[in-house]
Amino acid sequence: MTAVNEMTQTKPPKSQKKLHALPLILLAGGIAAFFISGGADYLSFETLRDNRQSILDWTATHYVLAVLAFVVAYHVAVMFSLPGAVWLSLTGGFLFGTVEATIYIVVGATAGAVGIFLLARYALYDFFHAKVGKTLAKMEKGFQDDALSYMLVLRLVPIFPFWLVNLVPALLGVKLRTYIIGTFVGIIPGAFVYASVGSGLGAVFDEGKTLDLSVIFSPEILTPIIGLALLAMVPVVYKKFKNRGQA
């Protein structure tokens, strides 16, 4: 009887399973709808070039609405892990200028990242801990000790895909407040770079050239960002040396 009772207590009811599966179904449905509707075809250099004047005119006439539409579009793109965030960033720079676009990108991307973070924590946390509980527990402790530093490094240096960095902290028990701060601050340099490149698209269009994104990976751009990432790791390194000294 005791064993039966324990199994009954630990096994979630069917209604709870369905409730946890609902966000995943909505996420998969959103991604499928994006590709079926041909949404990916609109996020391209050619689309922006061919329609640039009409887009600029509409933005100038409905500026507030354009800003809201841009932030919402970025939020949706990040939350549903849709391709095209790079082109949205470039378009933002082209339409709003470097500084304003950076703000709108950071707000939209952070909001979208928080959405997928909450979805992962709500719908996937128990599943992953049940499958790889011991391994995840070790990673969880190490990550939580210096969560903000790790978050900043992961955001500053694009070693891993953006969507993966959105999910993993949720599964490693990172606090929402830490996640928001790390995401908001960490993506500012990258957003600024893409917005800056986007602000110069008008000249590229006028000269009939094709945009070369390799400039983003030049030493002049990457070196300061890597420097910031190393600076973010200082608390982690200091703590390790301090613990060794006390051992």
N, C-alpha and C positions, 0 to 999 in steps of 0.2 A: 504493500500500500504506500509506503514511504517513497519508494522508487517511482511509482506511478505518479504520485503527487508532485515530486520534484520535476519529472518530465513535463507534467501539465503546466507547472509554474514557469519553466524556462522556455517553453515553446510558445511563440507569439500567436495570437488568434489570427484567423484568416482575414478578418476585416482590417487588422493592423498591417498585415503583409500587403494587402491591396492598396492601402493608404500610402505605404512606403514606396510602392511601385509606381504610383500615379505621377510623381514628379519626373521619373525616368521616362515614362511613356510620353509625357508632355514635351520633354527635352528631345526625345527621338523624333516626335512628330514635328516639332519646330524645325529641326535640321532637315528632315525629309521635305517639308513644305518649301524650304528655301531653295533646295536644288531642283525640285519638280517645277517650281514657278520660274526657274531660270534666273534666280537672283544673282548667282555668281557671274552671269554674263554682263551685268551692269557695273560691276566693280572692276574697272579696267582703265588703263591709260587712254585708250581710244575713246571710250565713252565720255570721259571727262573732257578730252580735247575737242571732240565733235560737238559737245553741247555746252561748252564753257561759257559762252556769252549769255545764253538763256538762263543758265544756273546762276551766274553772277547777277543778272538783272533781277531774278526772282529773290535772291538773297538780299539784295539792296532794298527791295520793296517790302519784303516780309522778314526783316532781320531777326526779330525775336522768335518768330515761328521757325526760321531756318536754324537758329541755335538749338532750340528745343528738339527739332527733328534730328539734328546731327547727334546730340547727346543721347537721345533715345535709340537711334540707329546703332551707335557705338555700344550702348548698354546691351542691346539685343545681340549684336555680333559677338560680344565677349561672353555673355551668359550662355549662349547656345553654341559657343566655340565654332563660329562660322568663319570661313576664310574671307579675307578681304579687309582685315583691320588695318593693314599697311596702307591700302588705298584710301580708306576712310581718313587716316591720319594725314596723308598727303592732300586729300581733298579739303580737309579742315584748314590746313595751312594756306591753301590756295584761296579759299573763300574768306577766311577770317583774319589771316595774318598769323605770324609766328606765336606771339605771346597769348593772344586770345584763343587761338586754336589749341595751344598747349593746355590751357585751363579746361577747355571743353572736352578734350581727349581724356585728360586725367579724371575728370568727374564721371564721364560716361564709362570709361574702362573700369574704374574703381567700383562703380555701382554694379556693373555686369559681373565683375569678379566676386563681389559679395554675394550676388544672387547664386552663382554656381557653387560658391563655398557653402552656403546654407543648404542648398540642395544636396550636395555631397555629404555633408554632416548628417542631414536628416535621413536621407535615403540609402546611403552607402556605408556609413560608419560601422554599424553593427555587422554588416555582411563581411567587410574586410577584416574586422577584428576577429570574427569567428573563423575565418579562413587562415589568416596569418597572424594570430594574436601574439605569439611570443616574439616573433621577428619584429612586428610592428611596435610592440611595447618597448623594445630596446631603442629603436629609431625615435619613438615618441619622446622618451626621456631626454635623449641627446638634443633633440630639436627644441623641446620646450625650455631647456635651460637657457638658451640664447635665441629664442624664437624671432625676436625683432631683427637681430643681426643677420640671421639666415634668410629671413624674408627680404631684407634689403638687398642682400647679395643676389638672390635668385631673381629679383626684379631688375636690378641694375644690369646684370650680365646675362644676356639671353642664351645661357648654356642649355636650358631645357625649354620645350615649347610652352608658350604662355598658358595654354589650357591646362597643361600638366601642373604648372606651378599654382594654378587656381584650385586644383583638386587636392593635391597632396597635403597641404597644411590642414585642411579640414579633417583628413583621415588621421593626422598626427596630433589632433587635439589642441591645435593652436587657438588661443582666445580670439574672438571676433575683433576686439578692439586692436589687438596687436596686428592682426591680419590687415585691417583697414589702414592703419598707420603705415605699415611696411609696404603695402600696395600703393597707396597714394603717393608717398614720398619716393618710393623706389622707381616708379615709372615716369617721373617728371623728366629726367634727362633724356630718355629715349623718345618721349613724346615731343620734347622740344626739338630734337634733331629731325624727326620726321616732319614736324610742322614747318621747320625752317626750310627743309628741302621742298616741301609743298608750296611754300610762299613764292618760290622761284619758278614755279611751273609755267607761269605766263610767258617768261622769256624763252623757255624751252619750246612752247607751242609756237611762238612767233618765229623762231628760227627753224621750225620744222624738224626738230631733232627728237630722238627718243630718250626718255629718262633713264639715266644710268644710276641705279641704286647702290652700286659698289662704293660710291663716295661715302656712304654711311659707315662702311667698315674700314675706312682709312685710319691710319694711326692718329691723325689729328682729332678724330672724333672718338675713337675707342679708348685712347690713353686716359683722358680725364674720367671717363665712365668707369674704367677698370680701377683707377685710383680711388674713386669713391667707394667701389666695392671692397677694396682692400681696407679702406678706412672703417667701413662697417664691420669688418671682421676683427678689428682691434680688441673690442671687449671679449670676444671668444678666446683669442690668443692669450690675452692678459689673464683671464680666468684659469686657463689651462696651466700656465706657468706658475700662477699663484698656488694652485692645488698641488702641483709637483713640489713646490717649496715647502708646503706644509706636511707633505707625506713623509 
